[in-house]
Amino acid sequence: MTEEHFLLASHQLEQGYTSQSTLPSSSLATSSSTKHSVRLSVSTPRSGITVFDLRDQTPLSSITLGPSYTPSTPAVSRSTPSTSTESIRVKSARKTWVGVNAGESGEVWSWLEDERKDGSVEGEPTKVVYPIASPLSALLAPRTLPEHLVLLAASGALSLAHESDLANPASLPTTETLPSSQTLHLYPIGASTTLLPASVLSLIPASSRAHLAFAVRTFSSPTPAPESLVEISKKSFKKQKRPSSASVIEAADLLAAGATEDAVRSQVELALLDPEVMRDGVVGMGIVSLGKVTVPGSQVVVSEDGYVSALSSSSKTLESYRLSFSGTASFASVYADLFTEAVSTDAHLTLVALKSLALSPTSLALPTATILALHSSFVLLTAARPSLKPASDDLPTRVASLIWDVRLGALVLDADVQIPAAAFPPSTPKRHVRLALSSISRTSAALVVAPSAGPTGRSLLFVLPLSSLPSSSVLAAVVGKHALTKKYLALEAESASAKARKAEPVRHPKTSEAKRAMYAQSEDARGALLDHLEAVLSGGNIGDAQVADAEAAFVKFVAEDTTRLREYHSKKMADEDEKDKVRREDAKDEIALVKTTSSKYRAARRRIDELVADAGPSSSWIDITAKRIPGVSDVYRFKYIETRKALDEKNGKTVVRTGREKALKNIATMEPTFPSSFVNALLRVCFPEGAELDSDLVSSSSSRISKHPIGIVSYLLKRSLVADSHLPAGVSKVLARAGDWPNVLLALETMPDIPESTTVHLLKTIIAASAVDQITPSTSTSLPFPPPPLLLFLASFVESPSTPSTLRQALQQQLSAVEVLPVLEILDAWLGWWAKHGGGGGQMGEERGQDWKAEGRNKPKRLPTNPFVALTEGESDANDLTPPRVEDILPLVQAILDAHFITLLLHRSSHSLLRRLARHVDAHLAIQADLASLLGALTIFARAKEDQRDAKSKGVVGGGVATGFGEQMKKNLGATMAARVAAQEKHAEVGEYQVDKFWL
């Protein structure tokens, strides 16, 4: 919602209140002029009635009634212009009505007050009491009926009465069964009314003040006494002599649930009422029922356009319907006859089902849900948010305010109403809250929040804004709201393997049967693995035994899938060799007839010689001709092999076919390919709680994440199969929460899509841990691992791809200049190491004029992929590890200096560090300048080689060169785009830095 909700009032509840106690109620207080701001009349039991101005949230007037005040309806107020007052300040007269219980009968209390222009009152109110036959359940005084009231009695009778004569109303008969609760909705009939049939709308005069009234009555059927288990077994299991106790108990539970759902039903009655109906020359009040329909549900609301929304007895389902009249409905031909003749329309009014929405119990506390009908097909649903801890008994601190479009079955807007902690004293029992909704106007609604029971407590009255709602139900309002709607719906549980199977990649129609069979076996194996892992790793408390079982199953699956893949390719290569032998045997006669001097053979030989020359020394001619060549006949290929072999034997050469050995080695090192859907499902099974966690990093000591199979995650990361978006909260964040720091370092090196904000947040965590204690590498093999030393973390951090501008912003926002000092110290030490050991081509040392060659040492090795492996296996000390490459170090130095350079200049202690950095960076930049000048000299040779490669890629078929206009256009388009990209990048460069923001 674009506007903010606000707390209007708070009232103390009576001592020892229960869930049956009456909550404060509110209704619109109409003013004498439409120009005035919206006013709200609030009726508080055991207190009185107050009228508020919603423009500045101030009370305009109040009527104190004392602790004996127990209203049965909300208080309604209506102001009319006043001409009989003697005061020049009084502009209108305000009348207020409220229904009150008086034993078996009821009363309507009325007050008359002199109202000033600003809404305040003058003098004391005048009270009048009207006795009525039955207590009231609802009372309305709309502006469109300035002299009449609409009353709904507890007996079910709907009445229209003049405000000064409530004893002689125009009424409908009472219901046969006494309703347990009732609500009343009233809407004036206008040009936009579409619910009534055209035959009825044509009868209503243009100047009529006719209204449509929707009376919603809820009936509670008497719940039958529960049957004993013996009786249930006799009725439900007649053919079984001894049914199992589990089946009998399950049948009893189903019967009890069904009885609860059927115990509550609601009835919607549509009535037409008019205060001025002309009958035989006399004007009188008229009211007629146009039909009744039964709606299943405990809470039912109706909108002006006839959209009916119902919450089931358990509040688990939100059902929507549409009221309509059948095409055969016939009414009187004269308007007055509608109110005098008995209109049998029960069969004419029908209920058309629209949508059924199952609400999510994890997003909403369903027992507290309540609904309110808005305009068009919009419905406001409020419910308390469930507690984060399932076993917690605390009062919820938030109430969800959701606006649904029940015609389209989608969520339009959502917001949270924060409950002040001071509203519920510590002595209040920690149970569910009670919520109540009421309509104020088209742009606002009122929400009452109170504890359900307790010795003390307060009720809170909030005003919820609705001005951002569309004027009608349109598809554009719900476009893009699929994910938001899904958040609040209870979706059917689906296994991880079923989800992965739905997203399996589509196979090419020309795929061979053998490959299809291999794919089918791999797909079945992946599904079986996911089912097994889901059974092992679900259910919460995961121990070492479950993790070991999961990892063993995964190792077995990978081994079987790898064997399957390698056997397929080995068989495929053997089959191709066998087919080639058969083709050669079949073409033996044709090969003998080929003349080496023919033009076609010479063209084929020229083509094969070009392919051999292009292959270079890595492949021999026998490797090139071992398989079919496009554009060359097999007969000429076999003839070429015979001729070339004879020539090599004559010259004493021995040609070895190395391509087969290379192919066999490649097959022996093949790894199975996994679809992205399988990797996604695998990670969600390994982290069953990772999908529900928020996106904020928490400490690794949190108990919200259980153990997970480290080996499975490490295997996927090493093969670069994981993306950070495979989990909603982010794979790197979930790993950090679980304390799986070795895999975090591996993720930084292999996942290209980790946001810079996440990587910097991880860096901040390591810096904070290093500041508290001197971290040393750990040899622990169980979760959670301690954070790695800053030196090892930075070695992986610089490997993570990043955008310079985004990285600078993250560094500026999350790290201070003091925090980046240890990072700069390590980066400076690395640059100094490369300066001493010949980084970038044997650069002389800074202190000693010798490089690593002059010292007689071997060239330093690259840093291992996983720094923990180097430490645990004792290859070298952490301080002796080879630093990352200079081209990975310099971008981080640049980003840190761009973010904090001005601040670092203000700290005198950092000046020496900045001078060392400048000295090291200048040395490496000098090398880059030398390489750039050398590259300029070699550009001519590089372009010539590239032109030769492009000319060959155009294709030489049968000795002729085929150049196409499309190929030339492709090259020109690529060159043009490359030039444009280079121009844009150059435009963003300023000296040695690329500047997006300059921080002061």
Buried (B, 14 or more C-beta within 10 A) or exposed (E): BEBEBEBBBBBEBBEEBEEEBBBBBBBBBBBBEEEBEBBBBBBBBBBBBBBBBBEEEEBBBBBEBEEEBEBBBBBBBBBBEBEEBEEEEBBBBBBBBBBBBEEEEBBBBBBEBBBBEEBBBEEEBEEEEBEBEBBBBBBBBBBBBBEBBBBBBBBBBBBBBBBEEBEEBBBBEBBEEEBBBBBBBBBBBEEEBEBBBEEBBEBBEEEBBBBBBBBBBBBBEEEEEEBEEEEBBEEBBEEEEEBEEEEBEEBBEEBEEEBEBEBBBBBBBBBBBBBBBBBEEEEBBBBBBBBBBEBBBBBBBBBBBBBBBBBBBBBBBBBBBBBBBEEEBEBBEEBBBBBBEEBEBEEBBBBEEBBEBBBBBEBBBBBBBBBBBBBBBBBBBBBBBBBEEEEEEEBBBEBBBBBBBBBBBBBBBBBEBEBEEEBBEEEBBBBBBBBBBBBBEEEBBBBBBBBBBBEBBBBBBBBBBBEEBBEEBEEEBBEEBEEBBEEBBBEEEEBBBEBBBEEBEEEEEEEEEEEEEBBEBBBEBBBEBBBBBBBBBEEEEBEEEBBEBBBEBBEEBBEBBBEBBBEBBBEBBEEEEEEBEEBBEEBEEBBEEBEEEEEBBBBBBEBBBEBBEEBEEEBBBBBBBBEEBEEBBBBBBBBBBBBBBEEBEEEEEEEEBEBBEEBBEEBEEEEBEBBBBBBBBBBBBBBBBBEEBEEEBEEBEEEEBBBBBBBBBBBBBBBEBBBBEBBEBBBBBBBBBBBBBBBBBBBBBBBEBBBBBBBBBBBBBBBEBBEEEEBEBBEEEEBBBBBBBBBBBBBBBBBBEBEBBBBBBBBBEBBEBBBBBBBBBBBBBBBBBBBBBBBBEEBEBBEEEEBBEEEEEEEBEEBBBBBBEBBEEEEEEBEEBBBBBBEBBBBBBBBBBBBBBEBBEEBEEBEEBBEBBEBBBEBBEEBBEEEEEEEEEEEEEEEEEEEEEEEBEEBBEEBEEEEEEEBEEEEEEEEEEEEEEEEEEEEEEEEEBBEEEEBE
